[in-house]
Amino acid sequence: MFKSLLFIALSYSFTITSFAQQRNALKFNEAPFYHGVASGDPMHDRVIIWTRVTPDQANGAPIDVEWRITTDTSMYDVINSGTFTTTEDRDYTVKVDVSGLSPSTCYFYDFKVGDDYSVRGRTRTADLGDNELVRFAVVSCSNYEHGYFNAYKNIANRNDLNAILHLGDYIYEYEANGYSANISGRENTPEHEIISLEDYRLRYSHYRLDQDLKDLHQQYPFICVWDDHESANDAYIDGAENHDEATEGLWTSRKSNAKKSYFEWMPIRENGSDSSIYRKVEYGDLVNLYMLDTRLEGRDEQVGATSSDVNDPSRSLLGQTQLNWLKDELTNSDKQWNILGQQVMISPLEAFGVIMNPDQWDGYAPERGNLLNHVINSDIKNLVVLTGDIHTSWANDIPMNNYDAATGANSAGVEFVATSVTSPGFALGIGTSIIQSFNPHNKFVNLNKHGYIILDINKNRTQSEWYFLDDIETHNTNESLGNAYYVNDNERFLRQSTLTSVGYLNCIRAPELPYNIDNFLNVEENEAEENGTAVFGVYPNPFSTEITIHLGANEATDVSIEVVDISGKKVLTKKNIVIDNPSSYFKLYTSELSKGVYTINIYTNAMVRSYRIVKQ
């Protein structure tokens, strides 16, 4: 990984970085809820709802946010409501675990600060008892710089899913151009590799302004786990390949920053003081969904592909606590299908007698054997493993000793690997025919297409359908079915399908506009709200040597800033800064300021926004 110094600064100097116009302009009628809404971790009687408030005047004061959840888009039939107080300590994010809901039901929710409403989100509770069908979209590996989130847009346009499963790499930690060459208009914010809590928050803020991602969160609940890039590449419990403690500080600090920002910005249910994310989600009598953490919970450091340590039984991918939990859950499962949602490929991947990727379960073969032997010896049926991480598409039997590729005999279960939303495919150095000759349990592989999986689960079979996009370098929603494979009830091997599944949801879509605009403003008034400037945040606060201001505008706008000390004296002024796109930022270098409390005033379009900041 190449690292570069992105800014060279003297005291009181500043740098402004401007990004090309994104797909959609900022919608100022959505203020202060520019990052949209989201929901997640549905249960049969409750669901998480989420938003983020962009404070107009950030003086460190708490903000009271009203919320409500209803059965109708007119927001009249209120089932539950309340007030959540958010603060700077949680980056002004809002997360509510709403209870008192009914199973298998579509709900609509929104938030309010003062007279301003968020857009309305749609969510759906999980099933309870006998159910016929569960459908998920499965996604992973969404690198902002490498392409447009066309997969997210296409899934948002569907109306036939229960939820979205995101298997990790929701964001990437690298500096601009650090992972792959970016396409025009898709540069990272901030430009440098993210390490501090403020860095991670800013990167999430940038991603969550993407309209395709906002649309998907608005329409469906997410069930998420992190992979490595939410912290750093090839992370494990005590470090990461892309972390150098000599230059980037303690790994424990960075890991803590990554986890805190993830819980702030993602609609995931939290477990009090425990930062673990492995958990079970139930969908009626059909599905137990086990979401696993193969990165930060208990993974030992990766070793080389030819190292004898890959066969060391003391090395762990899950950690003993998580492994024991999973084995116990599988043993006691009373659902028809046991679905594992996790990050790295569990099926072997070898060529010429050498494993190709020791970062996946191949690098921890004894623990894989421990788990799969438990599945066979305990007669655990209908095991389906969902995988992301590898940026390519695979349909695998999970072979045990004496596996027969012709009949599927001695397979423990099946694995469906989702390709990336945008991240570039791995250069394996060999073609698909060689892969399948060395790995006969592999029934389908595609190494270069981007897209998503539709997972269709019923009482007779579970089927995976790979949908591939024509293009990710432009906004292009053309897609095609790449392939489909299924596993029958009480079988352990794959069959190719010639039929695509048909889903149903029977839910009205969440409206595009906030409640107050949809009901009380005409089109001309709404369109008039498209000009202005948004200040999404000032990071970090407290600060030491620099401040980053994240803001956006739809057209060229002059911005001026001033920093004022507690006596009212202007200690720093900068004028005629021009921003011209929905996601911009500039850095203000403050090394010569004394420690203390200041006010930073940001002037735009005859408006001023004031933020209380503290130098340490």
ZALOBA-381142 format. One record per residue (C-alpha): z, y, x; residue in one letter; residue number from 1. Coordinates in nm, 3 decimals. Each point is the difference from the previous one (the first is absolute). Example, Ala and Ser with C-alpha at 12.3 -4.5 7.8 and 13.67 -1.06 7.14 Angstrom:
ZALOBA-381142
      pz      py      px lumza tiro
   0.780  -0.450   1.230     a    1
  -0.066   0.344   0.137     s    2
//
This chain:
ZALOBA-381142
      pz      py      px lumza tiro
   0.000   0.000   0.000     m    1
  -0.109   0.334   0.141     f    2
   0.243   0.284  -0.031     k    3
  -0.093   0.363   0.051     s    4
   0.174   0.334  -0.002     l    5
  -0.125   0.160  -0.318     l    6
   0.158   0.341   0.033     f    7
   0.060   0.221   0.300     i    8
   0.231   0.280  -0.095     a    9
   0.198   0.288   0.133     l   10
   0.297   0.153  -0.175     s   11
  -0.094   0.181  -0.321     y   12
  -0.353  -0.136   0.007     s   13
  -0.144  -0.198  -0.289     f   14
  -0.270  -0.255  -0.066     t   15
  -0.179  -0.048  -0.330     i   16
  -0.191  -0.317  -0.083     t   17
  -0.243   0.005  -0.290     s   18
  -0.142  -0.301  -0.181     f   19
  -0.330  -0.034  -0.181     a   20
   0.004   0.026  -0.379     q   21
   0.128  -0.317  -0.157     q   22
  -0.149  -0.170  -0.305     r   23
   0.184   0.210  -0.254     n   24
   0.147   0.345   0.033     a   25
   0.367   0.063  -0.048     l   26
   0.093   0.028  -0.366     k   27
   0.234   0.292  -0.017     f   28
   0.081  -0.072  -0.363     n   29
   0.186  -0.304   0.137     e   30
   0.246   0.216   0.197     a   31
   0.265  -0.078   0.109     p   32
  -0.103  -0.367  -0.031     f   33
  -0.300   0.004   0.235     y   34
   0.063  -0.356   0.121     h   35
  -0.032  -0.144  -0.348     g   36
   0.215  -0.272  -0.150     v   37
   0.054  -0.369   0.067     a   38
   0.186  -0.302  -0.130     s   39
   0.097  -0.331   0.151     g   40
   0.202  -0.321   0.013     d   41
  -0.026  -0.075  -0.373     p   42
   0.249  -0.235  -0.159     m   43
  -0.001  -0.113  -0.362     h   44
   0.244   0.275  -0.098     d   45
  -0.033   0.270   0.266     r   46
  -0.234   0.169   0.247     v   47
   0.014   0.255   0.282     i   48
  -0.167   0.337  -0.065     i   49
  -0.069   0.248   0.282     w   50
  -0.124   0.348   0.076     t   51
   0.042   0.271   0.259     r   52
   0.077   0.367  -0.062     v   53
  -0.157   0.269   0.219     t   54
   0.267   0.271  -0.011     p   55
  -0.125   0.353  -0.054     d   56
   0.294   0.150   0.184     q   57
   0.173  -0.242   0.236     a   58
   0.347   0.133   0.068     n   59
   0.161  -0.340   0.032     g   60
   0.120   0.005  -0.360     a   61
  -0.025  -0.317  -0.208     p   62
  -0.270  -0.020  -0.267     i   63
   0.066  -0.153  -0.341     d   64
  -0.296  -0.202  -0.123     v   65
  -0.018  -0.117  -0.361     e   66
  -0.172  -0.330  -0.076     w   67
  -0.091  -0.196  -0.309     r   68
  -0.174  -0.324  -0.087     i   69
  -0.180  -0.062  -0.329     t   70
  -0.229  -0.245  -0.174     t   71
  -0.270   0.262  -0.071     d   72
  -0.207   0.248   0.199     t   73
   0.115   0.282  -0.228     s   74
   0.350  -0.059   0.143     m   75
   0.166  -0.001  -0.343     y   76
   0.149  -0.350  -0.020     d   77
   0.258   0.044   0.277     v   78
   0.165  -0.327   0.103     i   79
   0.208   0.138   0.285     n   80
   0.043   0.332   0.177     s   81
   0.223   0.176   0.246     g   82
   0.032   0.237   0.295     t   83
  -0.029  -0.085   0.369     f   84
   0.123   0.243   0.264     t   85
  -0.212  -0.001   0.315     t   86
   0.070   0.173   0.330     t   87
  -0.149   0.080   0.336     e   88
   0.187  -0.303   0.139     d   89
  -0.244  -0.228  -0.184     r   90
  -0.305   0.225   0.050     d   91
   0.021   0.106  -0.365     y   92
  -0.115  -0.342  -0.119     t   93
   0.118  -0.135  -0.335     v   94
   0.060  -0.367  -0.076     k   95
   0.151  -0.129  -0.323     v   96
   0.071  -0.361  -0.098     d   97
  -0.067   0.022  -0.374     v   98
   0.173  -0.263  -0.212     s   99
   0.008  -0.089  -0.369     g  100
  -0.367  -0.097  -0.018     l  101
  -0.177  -0.287  -0.179     s  102
  -0.198  -0.280   0.169     p  103
  -0.380   0.003   0.028     s  104
  -0.017   0.360  -0.119     t  105
  -0.202   0.298   0.117     c  106
   0.195   0.322   0.043     y  107
  -0.085   0.357   0.093     f  108
   0.226   0.226   0.202     y  109
   0.006   0.349   0.144     d  110
   0.226   0.248   0.178     f  111
   0.087   0.365  -0.056     k  112
   0.141   0.284   0.209     v  113
   0.057   0.322  -0.192     g  114
  -0.308   0.040  -0.219     d  115
  -0.226  -0.209   0.224     d  116
  -0.096  -0.360  -0.078     y  117
  -0.141  -0.271   0.222     s  118
  -0.299  -0.204  -0.104     v  119
   0.089  -0.292  -0.222     r  120
   0.016  -0.340   0.163     g  121
  -0.059  -0.337  -0.158     r  122
   0.205  -0.306   0.087     t  123
   0.059  -0.347  -0.140     r  124
   0.307  -0.218  -0.003     t  125
  -0.010  -0.362   0.112     a  126
  -0.020  -0.288  -0.247     d  127
   0.296  -0.203  -0.124     l  128
  -0.022  -0.361  -0.117     g  129
  -0.323  -0.171  -0.093     d  130
  -0.310   0.185   0.120     n  131
  -0.365  -0.093   0.034     e  132
  -0.139   0.227   0.271     l  133
   0.104   0.222   0.291     v  134
  -0.251   0.206   0.199     r  135
   0.057   0.192   0.321     f  136
  -0.222   0.206   0.227     a  137
   0.084  -0.083   0.362     v  138
  -0.058   0.261   0.271     v  139
   0.101   0.069   0.359     s  140
  -0.081   0.205   0.309     c  141
  -0.100   0.346  -0.119     s  142
  -0.087   0.208   0.307     n  143
  -0.060   0.359  -0.114     y  144
  -0.219   0.094   0.294     e  145
  -0.233  -0.298  -0.019     h  146
  -0.134   0.057  -0.351     g  147
   0.037   0.104  -0.359     y  148
   0.231  -0.192  -0.229     f  149
  -0.283  -0.116  -0.226     n  150
   0.180  -0.328  -0.064     a  151
   0.294   0.191  -0.147     y  152
  -0.233   0.197  -0.225     k  153
  -0.172  -0.312  -0.132     n  154
   0.328  -0.174  -0.072     i  155
   0.132   0.311  -0.176     a  156
  -0.307  -0.007  -0.224     n  157
   0.079  -0.355  -0.115     r  158
   0.214  -0.063  -0.306     n  159
   0.082  -0.368   0.041     d  160
   0.291  -0.029   0.246     l  161
   0.376  -0.040  -0.010     n  162
   0.073   0.158   0.338     a  163
  -0.126   0.077   0.351     i  164
   0.125  -0.208   0.293     l  165
  -0.015   0.197   0.325     h  166
   0.061  -0.232   0.295     l  167
   0.058   0.272   0.257     g  168
  -0.159   0.248   0.238     d  169
   0.011   0.256  -0.280     y  170
  -0.006   0.267   0.272     i  171
  -0.082  -0.012   0.373     y  172
   0.213   0.154   0.271     e  173
  -0.271   0.092   0.253     y  174
  -0.109   0.341   0.118     e  175
  -0.336   0.140  -0.111     a  176
  -0.273  -0.238   0.119     n  177
   0.271  -0.222   0.147     g  178
  -0.089  -0.316  -0.190     y  179
  -0.367   0.044  -0.077     s  180
  -0.257   0.276  -0.010     a  181
   0.063   0.204  -0.312     n  182
  -0.269   0.106  -0.243     i  183
  -0.048   0.368  -0.076     s  184
   0.271   0.141  -0.221     g  185
   0.244  -0.289   0.048     r  186
   0.211   0.111   0.296     e  187
   0.370  -0.080   0.015     n  188
   0.276   0.246  -0.076     t  189
   0.181   0.051   0.229     p  190
  -0.249  -0.052   0.283     e  191
   0.255  -0.160   0.232     h  192
   0.148  -0.348  -0.024     e  193
   0.289   0.001  -0.244     i  194
   0.345  -0.075   0.140     i  195
   0.259   0.232  -0.155     s  196
   0.114  -0.008  -0.361     l  197
  -0.189   0.323  -0.063     e  198
  -0.316  -0.154   0.146     d  199
   0.017  -0.300  -0.233     y  200
   0.071   0.223  -0.300     r  201
  -0.297   0.221   0.081     l  202
  -0.232  -0.301   0.037     r  203
   0.110  -0.136  -0.339     y  204
  -0.047   0.343  -0.154     s  205
  -0.353   0.013   0.139     h  206
  -0.092  -0.346  -0.129     y  207
   0.149   0.066  -0.342     r  208
  -0.223   0.304  -0.050     l  209
  -0.303  -0.230  -0.001     d  210
  -0.131   0.008  -0.356     q  211
  -0.108  -0.365  -0.009     d  212
   0.346  -0.114   0.104     l  213
   0.161   0.240  -0.248     k  214
  -0.218  -0.138  -0.280     d  215
   0.095  -0.358   0.077     l  216
   0.372   0.077   0.011     h  217
  -0.032   0.187  -0.328     q  218
  -0.155  -0.296  -0.184     q  219
   0.188  -0.305   0.133     y  220
   0.339  -0.104   0.138     p  221
   0.001  -0.103   0.368     f  222
   0.186  -0.293   0.155     i  223
   0.007   0.073   0.373     c  224
   0.112  -0.124   0.338     v  225
  -0.046   0.166   0.334     w  226
  -0.194  -0.150   0.290     d  227
   0.010   0.138   0.354     d  228
  -0.186   0.330  -0.023     h  229
   0.257   0.154  -0.231     e  230
   0.207   0.003   0.320     s  231
  -0.212  -0.092   0.308     a  232
  -0.266  -0.253   0.092     n  233
   0.120  -0.361   0.046     d  234
   0.356   0.090  -0.091     a  235
   0.281  -0.251   0.030     y  236
   0.373   0.033  -0.052     i  237
   0.074   0.146   0.346     d  238
  -0.321   0.187   0.085     g  239
  -0.374   0.036  -0.044     a  240
  -0.316  -0.019   0.208     e  241
  -0.068   0.364  -0.087     n  242
   0.340   0.132   0.100     h  243
   0.116   0.104   0.345     d  244
   0.370   0.081   0.016     e  245
  -0.048   0.185   0.328     a  246
  -0.219   0.264  -0.167     t  247
   0.061  -0.042  -0.374     e  248
   0.374  -0.052  -0.026     g  249
   0.204  -0.285  -0.137     l  250
  -0.180  -0.256  -0.215     w  251
   0.302  -0.018  -0.229     t  252
  -0.039   0.371  -0.075     s  253
  -0.372  -0.027  -0.067     r  254
   0.047  -0.307  -0.218     k  255
   0.268   0.183  -0.197     s  256
  -0.233   0.297  -0.050     n  257
  -0.279  -0.229  -0.118     a  258
   0.224  -0.182  -0.246     k  259
   0.159   0.316  -0.142     k  260
  -0.336   0.168  -0.061     s  261
  -0.138  -0.319  -0.156     y  262
   0.286  -0.019  -0.248     f  263
  -0.037   0.371  -0.074     e  264
  -0.375  -0.006  -0.065     w  265
  -0.060  -0.346  -0.149     m  266
   0.091  -0.117  -0.354     p  267
   0.205  -0.292   0.126     i  268
   0.342  -0.105  -0.128     r  269
   0.273   0.057   0.259     e  270
   0.291  -0.231   0.075     n  271
   0.276   0.248   0.068     g  272
   0.084   0.016   0.370     s  273
  -0.217  -0.304   0.077     d  274
  -0.346   0.103   0.124     s  275
  -0.147  -0.347  -0.054     s  276
  -0.311  -0.017  -0.219     i  277
  -0.044  -0.374  -0.059     y  278
   0.054  -0.074  -0.367     r  279
  -0.112  -0.197  -0.304     k  280
  -0.199   0.140  -0.294     v  281
  -0.030  -0.217  -0.311     e  282
  -0.287   0.001  -0.251     y  283
   0.103  -0.213  -0.296     g  284
  -0.013  -0.377   0.033     d  285
  -0.321   0.018   0.205     l  286
   0.088   0.173   0.326     v  287
   0.269   0.038   0.259     n  288
  -0.131   0.257   0.248     l  289
   0.183   0.002   0.333     y  290
  -0.066   0.312   0.206     m  291
   0.083  -0.065   0.366     l  292
   0.060   0.205   0.315     d  293
  -0.162  -0.160   0.305     t  294
   0.049   0.311   0.218     r  295
   0.335   0.176   0.012     l  296
   0.243  -0.245  -0.159     e  297
   0.026  -0.273   0.262     g  298
  -0.317  -0.034   0.208     r  299
   0.031  -0.082   0.367     d  300
  -0.238   0.170   0.242     e  301
  -0.355  -0.134   0.009     q  302
  -0.110  -0.214   0.295     v  303
  -0.341  -0.074   0.145     g  304
  -0.237  -0.241  -0.169     a  305
   0.023  -0.251   0.284     t  306
   0.376   0.030   0.050     s  307
   0.208  -0.311  -0.054     s  308
   0.245   0.223  -0.187     d  309
  -0.218  -0.017  -0.312     v  310
   0.156  -0.346  -0.043     n  311
   0.358   0.111   0.066     d  312
   0.202  -0.098  -0.310     p  313
   0.254   0.275   0.064     s  314
  -0.258   0.275  -0.059     r  315
  -0.019   0.144  -0.350     s  316
  -0.241   0.201  -0.211     l  317
   0.216   0.047  -0.310     l  318
   0.347  -0.022   0.147     g  319
   0.240  -0.273  -0.104     q  320
   0.150   0.189  -0.293     t  321
  -0.335   0.075  -0.161     q  322
  -0.132  -0.351   0.070     l  323
   0.305  -0.159  -0.163     n  324
  -0.034   0.232  -0.298     w  325
  -0.367  -0.092  -0.045     l  326
   0.061  -0.373   0.027     k  327
   0.284   0.019  -0.252     d  328
  -0.210   0.205  -0.240     e  329
  -0.292  -0.242   0.021     l  330
   0.229  -0.298  -0.052     t  331
   0.155   0.154  -0.311     n  332
  -0.315   0.157  -0.142     s  333
  -0.046  -0.058  -0.373     d  334
  -0.341   0.172  -0.019     k  335
  -0.339  -0.171   0.002     q  336
  -0.149   0.189   0.296     w  337
   0.175   0.095   0.324     n  338
  -0.182   0.296   0.156     i  339
   0.090   0.134   0.345     l  340
  -0.102   0.360   0.068     g  341
   0.013   0.056   0.375     q  342
  -0.180   0.149   0.295     q  343
  -0.142  -0.247   0.254     v  344
  -0.217  -0.310  -0.031     m  345
   0.199  -0.318  -0.049     i  346
  -0.291  -0.244   0.041     s  347
  -0.095  -0.097   0.357     p  348
  -0.280   0.193   0.169     l  349
  -0.118  -0.163   0.321     e  350
  -0.312  -0.026   0.213     a  351
  -0.058  -0.223   0.300     f  352
   0.360  -0.119  -0.021     g  353
   0.156   0.348   0.025     v  354
   0.162   0.198  -0.281     i  355
  -0.186   0.323  -0.062     m  356
   0.282   0.227  -0.115     n  357
   0.359  -0.067   0.110     p  358
   0.116   0.293  -0.215     d  359
  -0.043  -0.217  -0.310     q  360
   0.182  -0.322  -0.095     w  361
  -0.188  -0.188   0.275     d  362
   0.227   0.177   0.248     g  363
   0.306  -0.140  -0.178     y  364
  -0.123  -0.353  -0.073     a  365
   0.339  -0.179  -0.020     p  366
   0.128   0.238  -0.267     e  367
  -0.323  -0.043  -0.196     r  368
   0.046  -0.375   0.024     g  369
   0.360   0.036  -0.115     n  370
  -0.108   0.191  -0.311     l  371
  -0.300  -0.218  -0.089     l  372
   0.188  -0.325   0.057     n  373
   0.260   0.130  -0.243     h  374
  -0.276   0.067  -0.254     v  375
  -0.131  -0.357   0.031     i  376
   0.334  -0.180   0.028     n  377
   0.144   0.190  -0.296     s  378
  -0.318  -0.058  -0.202     d  379
  -0.047   0.372  -0.058     i  380
  -0.328   0.036  -0.187     k  381
  -0.250   0.278  -0.053     n  382
   0.061   0.192   0.323     l  383
  -0.240   0.293   0.040     v  384
   0.030   0.228   0.303     v  385
  -0.144   0.353  -0.008     l  386
  -0.070   0.164   0.335     t  387
  -0.125   0.335   0.134     g  388
   0.012   0.139   0.357     d  389
  -0.316  -0.152   0.149     i  390
  -0.257   0.232  -0.169     h  391
  -0.222  -0.292  -0.098     t  392
  -0.034  -0.240  -0.294     s  393
   0.103  -0.367   0.006     w  394
   0.053  -0.290  -0.240     a  395
   0.204  -0.275   0.165     n  396
   0.166  -0.325  -0.075     d  397
   0.333  -0.014   0.187     i  398
  -0.039  -0.322   0.200     p  399
   0.274  -0.243   0.094     m  400
  -0.031  -0.305   0.225     n  401
  -0.295  -0.225  -0.093     n  402
  -0.158   0.270  -0.214     y  403
  -0.335  -0.110  -0.147     d  404
  -0.241   0.290  -0.041     a  405
  -0.229  -0.201  -0.229     a  406
   0.266  -0.083  -0.257     t  407
   0.272   0.258   0.068     g  408
   0.254  -0.276   0.052     a  409
   0.311   0.099   0.197     n  410
  -0.030   0.371  -0.072     s  411
   0.332   0.172  -0.072     a  412
  -0.157   0.273  -0.211     g  413
  -0.269   0.264   0.017     v  414
  -0.038   0.343   0.157     e  415
  -0.202   0.301  -0.115     f  416
  -0.045   0.273   0.263     v  417
  -0.091   0.348  -0.123     a  418
  -0.230   0.212   0.212     t  419
   0.083   0.360   0.084     s  420
  -0.048   0.301  -0.222     v  421
  -0.152   0.184   0.298     t  422
   0.139  -0.122   0.333     s  423
  -0.265  -0.141   0.237     p  424
  -0.040  -0.376   0.022     g  425
   0.143  -0.190   0.293     f  426
  -0.243  -0.089   0.278     a  427
   0.061  -0.373   0.021     l  428
  -0.293  -0.054   0.235     g  429
  -0.131  -0.303  -0.189     i  430
  -0.201  -0.048  -0.317     g  431
   0.098  -0.153  -0.330     t  432
  -0.170  -0.333   0.072     s  433
   0.206  -0.048   0.317     i  434
   0.316   0.105  -0.184     i  435
  -0.056  -0.260  -0.269     q  436
  -0.095  -0.272   0.246     s  437
   0.336   0.036   0.177     f  438
   0.191   0.074  -0.322     n  439
  -0.132  -0.230  -0.274     p  440
   0.279   0.109  -0.234     h  441
  -0.178   0.336  -0.023     n  442
  -0.230  -0.001  -0.302     k  443
  -0.120   0.360   0.006     f  444
   0.009   0.283   0.252     v  445
  -0.155   0.347   0.014     n  446
   0.059   0.205   0.313     l  447
  -0.145   0.342  -0.081     n  448
   0.032   0.101  -0.366     k  449
   0.269   0.226  -0.148     h  450
   0.144  -0.023  -0.348     g  451
   0.270  -0.182  -0.194     y  452
   0.098  -0.319  -0.179     i  453
   0.048  -0.059  -0.370     i  454
   0.254  -0.280  -0.040     l  455
  -0.020  -0.167  -0.342     d  456
   0.288  -0.237  -0.084     i  457
   0.013  -0.216  -0.311     n  458
   0.146  -0.335  -0.102     k  459
  -0.299  -0.196   0.125     n  460
  -0.079   0.159   0.336     r  461
   0.040   0.299   0.231     t  462
  -0.326   0.167   0.106     q  463
  -0.074   0.258   0.268     s  464
  -0.308   0.221  -0.024     e  465
  -0.107   0.213   0.296     w  466
  -0.169   0.327  -0.094     y  467
  -0.188   0.172   0.281     f  468
  -0.101   0.365   0.024     l  469
  -0.347   0.116   0.097     d  470
   0.136   0.287   0.207     d  471
   0.325   0.164   0.111     i  472
  -0.149   0.289   0.201     e  473
  -0.093   0.191  -0.316     t  474
   0.140   0.013  -0.350     h  475
  -0.189  -0.298  -0.133     n  476
   0.150  -0.225  -0.265     t  477
  -0.276  -0.262   0.006     n  478
   0.151  -0.345   0.046     e  479
  -0.092  -0.364  -0.042     s  480
   0.175  -0.334  -0.034     l  481
   0.010  -0.164   0.341     g  482
   0.140  -0.340  -0.094     n  483
   0.258  -0.175  -0.217     a  484
   0.228  -0.297   0.067     y  485
   0.272  -0.160  -0.208     y  486
   0.272  -0.261   0.014     v  487
   0.078  -0.214  -0.302     n  488
   0.347  -0.050  -0.139     d  489
   0.179  -0.276   0.196     n  490
  -0.272  -0.014   0.266     e  491
   0.041   0.132   0.355     r  492
  -0.359   0.072   0.105     f  493
  -0.278   0.244  -0.077     l  494
  -0.311  -0.031  -0.210     r  495
  -0.281   0.253  -0.015     q  496
  -0.048   0.172  -0.334     s  497
  -0.329   0.091  -0.164     t  498
   0.173   0.204  -0.272     l  499
   0.178   0.333   0.022     t  500
   0.322   0.047  -0.189     s  501
   0.045   0.223  -0.302     v  502
   0.312   0.209  -0.042     g  503
   0.152   0.209  -0.272     y  504
   0.271   0.263  -0.007     l  505
  -0.046   0.189  -0.328     n  506
   0.166   0.311   0.140     c  507
  -0.121   0.356  -0.040     i  508
  -0.070   0.160   0.335     r  509
   0.227   0.273   0.128     a  510
  -0.160   0.339  -0.075     p  511
  -0.138   0.207   0.284     e  512
   0.190   0.319  -0.082     l  513
   0.371   0.079  -0.022     p  514
   0.153  -0.002  -0.346     y  515
   0.033   0.377  -0.038     n  516
  -0.358   0.072   0.113     i  517
  -0.153  -0.280  -0.205     d  518
   0.178   0.117  -0.313     n  519
   0.020   0.376   0.033     f  520
  -0.278   0.134   0.225     l  521
  -0.374   0.014  -0.052     n  522
  -0.254  -0.108   0.261     v  523
  -0.067   0.351   0.130     e  524
   0.369   0.059   0.062     e  525
   0.027  -0.331   0.180     n  526
  -0.296   0.075   0.225     e  527
   0.154   0.335   0.088     a  528
   0.286  -0.189   0.163     e  529
  -0.220  -0.142   0.276     e  530
   0.042   0.293   0.240     n  531
   0.311   0.063   0.204     g  532
   0.203  -0.133   0.289     t  533
   0.258  -0.276   0.016     a  534
   0.270  -0.030   0.264     v  535
   0.100  -0.366   0.002     f  536
   0.274   0.020   0.257     g  537
   0.147   0.144   0.318     v  538
   0.094  -0.265   0.257     y  539
   0.239  -0.065   0.165     p  540
   0.299   0.180  -0.140     n  541
   0.219   0.038   0.201     p  542
  -0.249   0.059   0.285     f  543
   0.022   0.052   0.374     s  544
  -0.324   0.108   0.173     t  545
  -0.267  -0.004  -0.271     e  546
  -0.060   0.009  -0.374     i  547
  -0.287  -0.164  -0.187     t  548
  -0.112   0.158  -0.328     i  549
  -0.203  -0.226  -0.230     h  550
  -0.208   0.190  -0.255     l  551
  -0.330  -0.002  -0.183     g  552
  -0.258   0.217  -0.174     a  553
  -0.333  -0.061  -0.172     n  554
  -0.177   0.300   0.150     e  555
   0.039   0.219   0.307     a  556
   0.340   0.167  -0.022     t  557
   0.182   0.234   0.237     d  558
   0.354  -0.102   0.084     v  559
   0.261   0.206   0.180     s  560
   0.341  -0.113   0.110     i  561
   0.315   0.168   0.119     e  562
   0.331  -0.138   0.120     v  563
   0.304   0.215  -0.080     v  564
   0.351  -0.041   0.144     d  565
   0.322   0.034  -0.200     i  566
   0.015   0.377   0.070     s  567
  -0.342   0.049  -0.160     g  568
  -0.180   0.058   0.330     k  569
  -0.349  -0.144   0.036     k  570
   0.005  -0.218   0.310     v  571
  -0.345  -0.156  -0.034     l  572
  -0.313   0.108  -0.186     t  573
  -0.346  -0.151  -0.022     k  574
  -0.281   0.137  -0.216     k  575
  -0.355  -0.088  -0.102     n  576
   0.031  -0.375   0.005     i  577
  -0.286  -0.143  -0.206     v  578
   0.026  -0.328  -0.188     i  579
  -0.286  -0.136  -0.206     d  580
   0.075  -0.354  -0.115     n  581
   0.255  -0.200  -0.200     p  582
   0.190  -0.143   0.298     s  583
   0.058   0.230   0.297     s  584
   0.285   0.059   0.235     y  585
   0.096   0.229   0.279     f  586
   0.269  -0.013   0.262     k  587
   0.227   0.287   0.088     l  588
   0.162  -0.024   0.342     y  589
   0.350   0.143   0.012     t  590
   0.154  -0.095   0.332     s  591
   0.129   0.353   0.067     e  592
   0.180   0.038  -0.332     l  593
   0.377  -0.017   0.022     s  594
   0.190  -0.265  -0.190     k  595
   0.086   0.107  -0.352     g  596
  -0.118   0.047  -0.358     v  597
  -0.335   0.165  -0.078     y  598
  -0.231   0.062  -0.291     t  599
  -0.369  -0.074   0.036     i  600
  -0.219   0.196  -0.242     n  601
  -0.352  -0.130  -0.068     i  602
  -0.231   0.258  -0.160     y  603
  -0.307  -0.120  -0.191     t  604
  -0.208   0.173  -0.270     n  605
   0.255   0.273  -0.062     a  606
   0.271  -0.266  -0.036     m  607
   0.286  -0.080   0.231     v  608
   0.183  -0.329   0.041     r  609
   0.328   0.008   0.189     s  610
   0.169  -0.289   0.177     y  611
   0.343  -0.011   0.156     r  612
  -0.025  -0.165   0.343     i  613
   0.256  -0.080   0.267     v  614
  -0.053  -0.015   0.374     k  615
   0.225  -0.243   0.184     q  616
//
